[in-house]
Every structure is written in C-alpha cells, then in structure tokens.
Amino acid sequence: MNPSQSLQWISTNVKPYLPATRITGIAVGNEVYTTDDDTLKANLVPAMVSMHSTLVQLGLDSYIHITTAASLAVLETSFPPSMGSFTPELAPQMSQFLSFLAQTKAPFWINAYPYFAYKDDPTRIQLNYVLFNQNNGMVDPNTHLHYDNMLYAQVDAVTFAIARLGYGNIPVQVSETGWPSKGDTNEIGASLENARVYNRNLLVRQLKSEGTPVRPNQKLEVYLFALFNEDLKPGPTSERNYGLYRPDGTMAYNLGLTSLSSTSTASLSLTSSASPSFMLQRRNKEVLVDSSGTKLINNLIRSEKSDR
C-alpha cells in the first residue's frame, strides 16, 4: 500500500471518529492466507507495515493495533491442541506476519467456528462440548491440560502453531465466532436453540474473564459474529442466519442478557461483516460493540424486556 493511500484511508475512516469512538484494532483483510491469490498474500504484510507506519506518524500506534483475521484452515494440525501447526506452504508467510505482530505487539486474530466441526462430524463430536455445556471434555495427551469446550482447544492449537515458529508471546484473540440459528436440511446443528445456547454460554464465560487452558490468566478476547442476519448473503441458509438481530431490527432470538447485565461490567464485542474492513469498538457502560451496529447491548436488553 502506498503510504499516501494509507494516510488518506486512516485520516478518512479512523481519525475523525477519535476519541468519541474507542478504536482498538484495524484488520487488514479477512482470511487472506487461505485464498488462492498469491499476489494478495505477498502484499498483505507490506500493507500492514504501511498502515502501522501511518499510525506512528499520527501518534495513534499506542492505541490501535494492525493485524489480519485468519481462518482455522491455516492450520495443518489442530488436534490435540499441543500439536497445532501451520500448513507447510504457509510457514514462510506466517513467519513474516508473526514477526510484524511481535514487533508491533499486536494480536493474532483467528476466525474460529466449532459449529463447522460439529456439522461435519456430529457422530464423533459431542454437541455439549461445542456448545460450552457440561461435558467430560478431553485431555491433551502431551500437556495434560483439560478442555471442556472446542473453542478454547482451537485457540490453543493456534497458540502452539505460533510458538512452533518461534513466537511464544503473541496473544491469540477470536476475531469471529458464532452459531447459525437456521440452516438447510444438511446443516446439522444449525438451530435457534443451539445458537442461543452457544452465544449465551460464551457470554457467561466472557463475563468471568476466562482464559484458555494454556493461558488461564489472560482473558480470551472474543468477537461474536454477528450483530445482524445478512438476508442478501449468498450460500447456504446458515450464512444468512448468524445474527442476534434480523435486518429489520427485531431480535432473532432472546439471548438472555437481561439476567446477566445487572451483575457484571465485563465486555462483549459484536461484529458484523457489513461493517468496514476494520473493527470499530464503542465503549458504553463497559460494553463494546462494532460501531457499524447502531443498536448496543442495552437495546438488546430492552428488546428482551419488551418481549416478556
């Protein structure tokens, strides 16, 4: 990216909204490393370097980090978590990317969806394990760490993959996770009840500031996908039904936030793929929401109360 283009973009899309909007991260691209575009992959880190240099120039680099969101498909091995490793063909590019993250103290963002693992193998994967419900879980045979849900296992697999390339201190954050409330007949597990259970159980864990078994004292930052259903999105039915809200602003289902809101000040972050290519976060009573969504969590709570 040309430095002047980077300066123009940040000056137009970021700087005018500060400090009223708390912007903490800019994602340069989404799941670029699992595309077939080698030119795009090669230019990703240079683009991030340019964006970071602009932040330094504007004195914003201590407030905003630059990164990109990766798909779990960047991993060759994810189970058990301690065997997590990147695909060999991505290793050189990942090393360059991880070097940038280490130098700028930015996190590794991963899009992690236990739903897909369950949908593809429902006979071997326990539904309770992927929904954060009570279950026996699994023990990593190498670390002897116990996992009671798949999301934490996926995150720790990424942590081990990063460490294998020599970068053990880079934090891993979940840039997307969620569960569809509706799906086609072959999309096993896509249901309103499973979506409600997954997202509510995840929220409960966020309110407890939980970390993963590998990093129990470091709260796992999670961005919930999504704020709104995307009724015009192509693909299977599930792709249009990840939202907490319908496109008309009504609730897709009751998440049960009312009973939780009065007892905790922890934060939840929501994302929408209809937002710009960066994540905007707005603080409102310690609740973070993607700024492209005009309805905050408080609106959700009021909606739940009105549905009673």
C-alpha positions as CSV (number, residue, x, y, z in Angstrom):
1,M,0.0,0.0,0.0
2,N,1.3,3.4,-0.9
3,P,2.0,5.5,2.2
4,S,-0.2,8.3,0.9
5,Q,-3.1,5.9,0.4
6,S,-2.7,4.6,3.9
7,L,-2.6,8.1,5.3
8,Q,-5.7,9.1,3.4
9,W,-7.6,6.0,4.5
10,I,-6.9,6.4,8.2
11,S,-7.5,10.1,8.0
12,T,-10.9,9.5,6.5
13,N,-12.1,6.3,8.3
14,V,-10.4,6.4,11.7
15,K,-9.1,9.7,12.9
16,P,-12.4,11.7,12.6
17,Y,-14.0,9.3,15.0
18,L,-11.5,9.6,17.8
19,P,-11.7,9.9,20.7
20,A,-15.6,9.6,20.8
21,T,-15.2,6.1,19.4
22,R,-12.8,3.7,21.0
23,I,-11.0,2.1,18.1
24,T,-8.5,-0.5,19.2
25,G,-7.8,-2.6,16.0
26,I,-7.7,-2.5,12.3
27,A,-8.0,-5.8,10.4
28,V,-6.2,-5.6,7.0
29,G,-8.1,-8.1,5.0
30,N,-10.0,-11.2,6.1
31,E,-8.8,-14.8,5.7
32,V,-6.3,-13.7,3.1
33,Y,-3.9,-16.6,3.8
34,T,-6.4,-19.2,2.8
35,T,-7.3,-17.6,-0.6
36,D,-5.7,-18.6,-3.9
37,D,-4.4,-15.1,-4.6
38,D,-0.7,-15.3,-4.1
39,T,-0.2,-11.7,-5.0
40,L,-2.6,-10.6,-2.3
41,K,-0.8,-12.9,0.2
42,A,2.5,-11.4,-0.7
43,N,1.3,-7.8,-0.3
44,L,-0.6,-8.4,3.0
45,V,2.3,-7.7,5.4
46,P,3.7,-4.7,3.4
47,A,0.2,-3.2,3.6
48,M,0.1,-3.8,7.3
49,V,3.5,-2.2,7.7
50,S,2.3,0.9,5.8
51,M,-0.8,1.1,7.9
52,H,1.2,0.8,11.1
53,S,3.7,3.5,9.9
54,T,0.8,5.8,9.4
55,L,-0.5,5.2,12.9
56,V,3.0,6.0,14.2
57,Q,3.1,9.2,12.1
58,L,-0.3,10.3,13.6
59,G,0.6,9.2,17.1
60,L,-2.1,6.5,17.2
61,D,0.1,3.4,17.3
62,S,-0.1,3.0,21.1
63,Y,-3.9,2.9,20.9
64,I,-4.6,1.0,17.7
65,H,-3.0,-2.2,16.5
66,I,-2.8,-3.6,13.0
67,T,-3.4,-7.2,12.2
68,T,-5.5,-9.5,9.9
69,A,-8.0,-12.2,10.6
70,A,-7.1,-15.8,9.7
71,S,-9.2,-18.9,9.1
72,L,-8.5,-22.1,11.0
73,A,-7.6,-23.5,7.7
74,V,-4.2,-22.0,8.1
75,L,-3.5,-24.9,10.4
76,E,-2.3,-28.3,9.2
77,T,-2.9,-29.9,12.6
78,S,-5.3,-28.7,15.3
79,F,-5.8,-31.8,17.5
80,P,-4.7,-32.3,20.1
81,P,-4.1,-28.5,20.7
82,S,-0.4,-29.1,21.6
83,M,0.2,-30.5,18.1
84,G,-1.1,-27.3,16.5
85,S,1.0,-26.3,13.4
86,F,0.6,-24.2,10.3
87,T,0.4,-25.7,6.9
88,P,4.0,-26.1,5.4
89,E,3.2,-23.9,2.4
90,L,2.2,-21.0,4.6
91,A,5.2,-21.2,7.0
92,P,7.3,-18.6,5.2
93,Q,4.5,-16.1,5.0
94,M,3.4,-16.8,8.6
95,S,6.9,-16.2,9.8
96,Q,6.9,-12.7,8.2
97,F,3.4,-12.0,9.6
98,L,4.3,-13.1,13.1
99,S,7.5,-11.1,13.0
100,F,5.3,-8.0,12.3
101,L,2.9,-8.8,15.1
102,A,5.8,-9.3,17.6
103,Q,7.4,-6.0,16.6
104,T,4.2,-4.1,16.9
105,K,2.8,-6.0,19.9
106,A,-0.4,-6.8,18.0
107,P,-2.5,-10.0,18.5
108,F,-3.1,-12.9,16.1
109,W,-6.8,-12.9,15.1
110,I,-8.5,-16.2,14.3
111,N,-11.9,-16.9,13.0
112,A,-13.0,-20.0,14.9
113,Y,-16.3,-21.8,14.5
114,P,-16.9,-25.0,16.5
115,Y,-20.2,-25.2,14.6
116,F,-18.4,-26.3,11.4
117,A,-16.5,-29.1,13.1
118,Y,-19.8,-30.4,14.6
119,K,-21.7,-30.1,11.4
120,D,-19.0,-32.1,9.5
121,D,-18.7,-34.9,12.1
122,P,-21.7,-34.9,14.5
123,T,-21.3,-38.6,15.3
124,R,-17.9,-38.2,16.9
125,I,-18.0,-34.7,18.2
126,Q,-20.3,-34.1,21.2
127,L,-22.8,-31.3,20.9
128,N,-22.3,-30.3,24.6
129,Y,-18.6,-30.0,24.0
130,V,-19.0,-27.4,21.2
131,L,-21.9,-25.6,23.0
132,F,-20.0,-25.0,26.2
133,N,-22.5,-27.2,28.1
134,Q,-21.4,-29.5,30.9
135,N,-19.4,-32.5,29.5
136,N,-16.4,-34.6,30.2
137,G,-14.3,-32.8,27.7
138,M,-10.9,-34.0,26.6
139,V,-7.3,-34.1,28.0
140,D,-4.4,-33.2,25.8
141,P,-2.1,-36.2,26.0
142,N,1.0,-34.0,25.8
143,T,0.3,-31.2,28.1
144,H,-2.3,-33.0,30.3
145,L,-4.5,-29.9,30.1
146,H,-8.2,-30.4,30.3
147,Y,-10.5,-28.8,27.7
148,D,-14.3,-28.6,28.3
149,N,-15.1,-26.8,25.0
150,M,-13.8,-26.8,21.5
151,L,-13.3,-23.1,21.0
152,Y,-10.6,-23.0,23.7
153,A,-9.0,-26.0,22.1
154,Q,-8.9,-24.3,18.7
155,V,-7.4,-21.2,20.2
156,D,-4.7,-23.1,22.0
157,A,-3.9,-25.0,18.8
158,V,-3.2,-21.6,17.1
159,T,-1.1,-20.6,20.1
160,F,1.1,-23.8,19.8
161,A,1.4,-23.3,16.0
162,I,2.7,-19.7,16.6
163,A,5.1,-21.0,19.2
164,R,6.5,-23.6,16.8
165,L,7.6,-20.8,14.6
166,G,9.4,-19.1,17.5
167,Y,6.9,-16.6,18.7
168,G,5.6,-17.7,22.0
169,N,4.4,-14.4,23.4
170,I,1.9,-13.3,20.7
171,P,-1.7,-13.2,22.1
172,V,-4.4,-15.0,20.2
173,Q,-7.8,-13.4,20.0
174,V,-11.0,-14.7,18.4
175,S,-12.0,-12.3,15.7
176,E,-15.1,-14.2,14.7
177,T,-17.2,-17.0,16.3
178,G,-20.9,-17.7,16.4
179,W,-23.6,-20.2,15.6
180,P,-26.4,-20.1,13.0
181,S,-30.0,-20.0,14.1
182,K,-31.2,-21.6,10.9
183,G,-29.8,-23.9,8.2
184,D,-30.5,-26.2,5.3
185,T,-31.5,-29.8,6.0
186,N,-27.9,-31.0,5.6
187,E,-26.6,-28.3,8.0
188,I,-26.8,-30.4,11.2
189,G,-26.9,-28.4,14.4
190,A,-28.0,-25.1,12.8
191,S,-30.9,-24.2,15.0
192,L,-32.3,-21.3,17.0
193,E,-31.9,-23.1,20.3
194,N,-28.3,-24.1,19.6
195,A,-27.4,-20.6,18.6
196,R,-28.9,-19.2,21.8
197,V,-27.1,-21.7,24.0
198,Y,-23.7,-21.3,22.3
199,N,-23.8,-17.5,22.3
200,R,-25.2,-17.2,25.8
201,N,-22.7,-19.7,27.3
202,L,-19.9,-17.9,25.5
203,L,-21.1,-14.6,27.0
204,V,-21.2,-16.2,30.5
205,R,-17.5,-17.2,30.1
206,Q,-16.6,-13.7,28.9
207,L,-18.2,-12.2,31.9
208,K,-15.9,-14.5,34.0
209,S,-12.9,-13.1,32.1
210,E,-11.8,-16.7,31.4
211,G,-8.6,-17.6,29.6
212,T,-7.8,-20.8,27.8
213,P,-6.0,-23.8,29.5
214,V,-2.7,-22.7,28.0
215,R,-3.1,-19.0,29.2
216,P,-5.6,-19.2,32.0
217,N,-4.7,-15.8,33.5
218,Q,-5.0,-14.0,30.2
219,K,-8.7,-13.2,29.3
220,L,-9.6,-14.5,25.8
221,E,-10.9,-11.6,23.8
222,V,-13.8,-12.7,21.6
223,Y,-15.8,-11.0,18.9
224,L,-19.2,-12.5,18.4
225,F,-20.5,-12.9,14.8
226,A,-22.8,-11.4,14.2
227,L,-25.0,-8.5,15.2
228,F,-27.4,-8.8,12.3
229,N,-28.6,-11.5,10.0
230,E,-27.5,-10.9,6.4
231,D,-30.5,-11.6,4.3
232,L,-28.8,-10.9,1.0
233,K,-25.7,-13.0,1.6
234,P,-25.3,-15.9,-0.9
235,G,-24.6,-19.5,0.0
236,P,-26.3,-22.0,2.3
237,T,-29.1,-20.8,4.6
238,S,-26.8,-20.7,7.7
239,E,-24.7,-18.0,6.1
240,R,-27.7,-15.6,6.4
241,N,-28.6,-16.5,10.0
242,Y,-25.8,-15.8,12.4
243,G,-27.2,-12.5,13.7
244,L,-28.7,-11.6,17.1
245,Y,-31.0,-9.2,15.2
246,R,-33.0,-9.6,12.0
247,P,-32.4,-7.0,9.2
248,D,-35.5,-5.1,10.3
249,G,-34.0,-4.6,13.8
250,T,-36.2,-7.1,15.6
251,M,-34.5,-9.8,17.7
252,A,-33.7,-13.1,16.1
253,Y,-33.9,-14.8,19.5
254,N,-33.7,-14.0,23.2
255,L,-30.1,-14.3,24.3
256,G,-30.9,-13.9,27.9
257,L,-28.7,-10.8,28.5
258,T,-31.2,-9.2,30.9
259,S,-30.4,-11.6,33.8
260,L,-26.7,-11.1,33.3
261,S,-26.4,-7.4,32.7
262,S,-27.0,-6.2,36.2
263,T,-24.4,-8.5,37.8
264,S,-21.3,-7.8,35.7
265,T,-19.4,-5.0,34.0
266,A,-17.4,-7.2,31.7
267,S,-17.4,-6.6,28.0
268,L,-18.8,-8.4,25.0
269,S,-17.9,-7.5,21.4
270,L,-20.1,-8.0,18.4
271,T,-19.1,-7.9,14.8
272,S,-20.9,-7.5,11.5
273,S,-19.5,-8.4,8.1
274,A,-21.4,-5.5,6.8
275,S,-19.0,-3.2,8.7
276,P,-15.9,-1.6,7.1
277,S,-12.8,-3.6,6.7
278,F,-11.7,-2.6,10.2
279,M,-13.3,-3.4,13.6
280,L,-14.7,-0.3,15.4
281,Q,-15.4,-0.7,19.0
282,R,-17.5,1.7,21.0
283,R,-17.5,1.7,24.8
284,N,-20.8,2.2,26.5
285,K,-21.1,1.2,30.2
286,E,-18.2,-1.2,29.6
287,V,-19.8,-2.9,26.7
288,L,-18.0,-3.0,23.4
289,V,-20.0,-3.2,20.1
290,D,-19.0,-2.9,16.5
291,S,-19.8,0.7,15.6
292,S,-21.5,-0.4,12.4
293,G,-24.3,-1.8,14.5
294,T,-26.4,1.1,15.7
295,K,-28.1,-0.9,18.4
296,L,-26.0,-1.5,21.5
297,I,-26.3,-4.3,24.1
298,N,-28.6,-2.1,26.1
299,N,-31.0,-2.1,23.2
300,L,-30.9,-5.9,23.2
301,I,-31.7,-5.9,26.9
302,R,-34.7,-3.6,26.3
303,S,-35.9,-5.8,23.5
304,E,-35.8,-8.8,25.7
305,K,-37.8,-7.0,28.4
306,S,-40.4,-5.9,25.8
307,D,-40.8,-9.5,24.6
308,R,-41.8,-10.7,28.1
